[in-house]
Amino acid sequence: MFATFTDWEFADMDAMVSTGTAMWPKVQSAGALSFKATATGANTARTMIVWPDAATAQAAIDGLRAAAMDMTDTKATATTAGELMLDFS
């Protein structure tokens, strides 16, 4: 499995929840296995999407990030990705 992470800055944190909720069907249809978001500050959050493999993630992630930015006043401030090493969920 493969994970992508995006750090976001939002003008309105309520928009983060509504945008994430609206994005989940798009993320899921792109092949994601799970989608999580964590508040990291007063107006920042980090998302983690788990994918079956790097190829699936890389084919979808840029378009998904762009779609999220089109939905609300947000910007991606950092990104990273890698092979998932442990998952105790």
KACORVEN-V647366 format. One record per residue. RES is the residue in one small letter. SS is DSSP state (A for helix, B for strand, O for the rest). Layout:
res=RES ss=SS
res=RES ss=SS
//
This chain:
res=m ss=O
res=f ss=B
res=a ss=B
res=t ss=B
res=f ss=B
res=t ss=B
res=d ss=B
res=w ss=B
res=e ss=B
res=f ss=B
res=a ss=O
res=d ss=O
res=m ss=A
res=d ss=A
res=a ss=A
res=m ss=A
res=v ss=A
res=s ss=A
res=t ss=A
res=g ss=A
res=t ss=A
res=a ss=A
res=m ss=A
res=w ss=A
res=p ss=A
res=k ss=A
res=v ss=A
res=q ss=A
res=s ss=A
res=a ss=O
res=g ss=O
res=a ss=B
res=l ss=B
res=s ss=B
res=f ss=B
res=k ss=B
res=a ss=B
res=t ss=B
res=a ss=B
res=t ss=O
res=g ss=O
res=a ss=O
res=n ss=O
res=t ss=B
res=a ss=B
res=r ss=B
res=t ss=B
res=m ss=B
res=i ss=B
res=v ss=B
res=w ss=B
res=p ss=O
res=d ss=O
res=a ss=A
res=a ss=A
res=t ss=A
res=a ss=A
res=q ss=A
res=a ss=A
res=a ss=A
res=i ss=A
res=d ss=A
res=g ss=A
res=l ss=A
res=r ss=A
res=a ss=A
res=a ss=A
res=a ss=A
res=m ss=A
res=d ss=A
res=m ss=A
res=t ss=O
res=d ss=O
res=t ss=B
res=k ss=B
res=a ss=B
res=t ss=B
res=a ss=B
res=t ss=B
res=t ss=B
res=a ss=B
res=g ss=B
res=e ss=B
res=l ss=O
res=m ss=O
res=l ss=O
res=d ss=O
res=f ss=O
res=s ss=O
//
